[in-house]
Amino acid sequence: MKNIAAQMVNFDREQMRRIANNMPEQYDEKPQVQQVAQIINGVFSQLLATFPAS
């Protein structure tokens, strides 16, 4: 979970820096569905690492 939170903070920080310097916001070019799938896969991977099956 820390990885996801850290990525979100870094993305927000970069966007705020761009706005402060009068630069356009930068958006990821991946489709939203693909991004959501990657986030969910990351969450499940972290859950499996934390709570391995017996």
Beta strands, then each sheet from edge to edge (+ up, - down):
end
